[in-house]
């Protein structure tokens, strides 16, 4: 019984990727939310390529965008936009860049989350 209680308590304390990202850089969460608010985003598109930017030029400035060469274009569901970008942020070091990841059919989408270099 004690083991089950401890496991439940540990699960309740586990942070989500969004919470981890918020702890590292609140601007990243803002940029992700701003970018992923579009519910009909497709790759490639000007919207995805231009992305979203939050900050005023400091070290926590954040830019998020998706480049791609998908043919035919591919829709990015909002839930995947949020979850994949929060995961990138949660797993990144938070300094300079959270890196790029490849998604979509044949990895035709390049997801980028940059900090301090917009």
N, C-alpha and C positions, 0 to 999 in steps of 0.2 A: 504494500500500500504506500509506503514512504517513497519507494522508487517511482511509482506512478505519479505521485504528487510533485516530486522533484522534476520529473520530465515535463509535466504540465506547466510548472512554473518557468522552466527554461524556455519552453515554446512561447509562452506569453511574453517573455522578455526579449525574444529574438527580434531584431530590427528588420524592417522591410528594406528593400533596395532604395525606395524613395526616402525613407528616414536616414539611411546611411549617406545618401547623396546630400540631403539637407544639412547634415552634420558637417560634411566636407566643404560644401559651397552652396549656399542658398541661391546664388545667381544661376547655378546649373539647373536647379529645380524650376526656377522661374522661366528660364529659356526653354527647357523641355516642355513645360506646360503650355507656354505660348506657341511653340512650334507644333505641338501635337493637338492643338485645339481644332485644327482643320480635319474634318471628318471624311473628306473626299480627296485626300492627297494621293497622287500617283507619281511613280518614278518612271521615266524622267519627267520633270516639270520645273518651271521657273520658281514656283513656290518652294519646292523641296531643295533646289540648288541654292536659292538665296537664304533659306533658313531663318533662324531667329537669333537675336543678339540681346543680351542683357548686361548692363554695366556701363561705366563711364570712363573706361580706359585703364583701370587699375589691374592689379594682379589676379583679381577674381572675375574679370570680364569673361563672359561665356558666350560662345557661339555654337549652335547646333545646325547641321544641315545634312542632307542626303544627296549624294551624287549618284548618277546611274546611267546605264546604257541599256536598260531593259527594252526588249522588242519582242512582243508588244509591251506597252507600258504595264506596270503592276501597281495595284492598289495597296496602300499601307493602312491596314485597320488601326484605328485610334488606340485600341488596347495594346497592340504590338508596338506602336510608336512609343507609348509611355513605358511599357515594361522593359523593352530592349534598351532604351536610352537610360532609364534609371539603373539598369543592371550595369551598363557601361560605366556610369558614374560611380556606382557603389564599388565596383572592382578596380577602378582606376586609382592612380596615386594622387590625383587632384592637383598636380603641379604641371603646368604647361599644356598637357593634353591628356585626355582620357583615352586617346587612341581612336582607331577606326576599326569597324567591324563590317563584315560582308554578309548580306542577307539577300533573300529573294531567290527566284529560280536562277540557277547557274551563277549564284553570287553576283548578280548584276547590280546590286545596290551597295553603295559604300556609305555607311553611317559614320558621321564624324562629330565628335564632341570636343571642342577646344576651350581651354581656359587660359586667359592672359594673352592670347594671340588671336585677335578677331579679324 
